[in-house]
Amino acid sequence: MAVEVKELLEAGVHFGHLTRKWDPNMAPYVYMERNGIHIINLYKTAAKIEEAGAALAKIAASGRKILFVATKKQAKDIVAEKAGDINMPYITERWPGGMLTNFVTIRKAVKKMASIDRMKKDGTFMTLSKKERLQVDRLRAKLEKNLGSITDMTRLPGALFVVDIKREHIAIKEAQKLNIPIFAMVDTNSDPRQVDYVIPANDDASKSIDKILSHVTSAVAGGLAERKAEKDAAASAKDDAPKAKAAPKAKATAEEEE
C-alpha cells in the first residue's frame, strides 16, 4: 500500500513539538517552523514508512514476532486493536522491567497464568478456600492485564515497534542491549539515533498514530501472507511428490502386462 503524503497531512502527522522542546538530531526531518511549532517533512515520513514496512514484512515472513509497545493513553487502544488484528504481541499497560533482558522470568509469569486456567478446568480451583480463590483470581487478573497480550510470544521478538521513544525509554534500552531492531514513531522532541528505523511523526495525536500503525500493520500482514503462501506451496509440493513417484511405476506395470 503506497503512502500518500496527502493522507498523512490530513491525519496531522506533520505536527511536531514546540521549537524550544526539540532535539537537534531531528533536524534532517524538520521541514519548517510555524507559530513556534516544528513541522515534520512528510515526504521523508512517507519514505521512512515504506522503508520500515519492507523491513517489518521480511521479519514477519521469517516467522519472528514483532512486539508493539505503546503505554500512552491516546495510543493504547489503537495499538491493541491493530497488533491484535495481525496476531502480534503488544504491551499497552506498564512496561514490565526485564521484559526482554529477563525474558525467562516473564515467561514463568505467563506460564503461571496458564496453570491457573488449568486449575479452573480440572476442578482443582474449587478445592481451594474462598480466600485462596479470591487471591488466585486477583493474581490471574493482574497477569492478564500486564502480560495477556504476549502469551503467544514464546521467544524474544524479532523486532520492537514503539510509539513515543521518550516514554518507552526502558523498552528501548532493553532492546538495544539485546540487539533487537527498533522501529518507532519519533517526534521532534526525541533523539532518532536510538532507533534503527525512524518514522518521523506526531506521536501525540491519535489520528496520526492510527494512520502510521495502519500502514505498518498492513506491511506486516503482507509478510505473514507471503509466509503462509510459501508454507502452502511447500505442503502442496510434499503432497504431490508421492503421486509423481507412483506415476512411472504405474506406467511400467502397464507396459509389463502388455
Secondary structure, DSSP 4 states (H G I P E B T S, - for coil): -PPPHHHHHHTTTTEEEEGGG--GGGGGGEEEEETTEEEE-HHHHHHHHHHHHHHHHHHHHTT--EEEE--SHHHHHHHHHHHHHTT--EE-S---TTTTTTHHHHHHHHHHHHHHHHHHHHTGGGGS-HHHHHHHHHHHHHHHHHHGGGTT--S--SEEEEE-TTTTHHHHHHHHHTT--EEEEE-TTS-GGG-SEEEE--SS-HHHHHHHHHHHHHHHHHHHHHHHHHHHHHHHHHHHHHHHHHHHHHHHHHHHH-
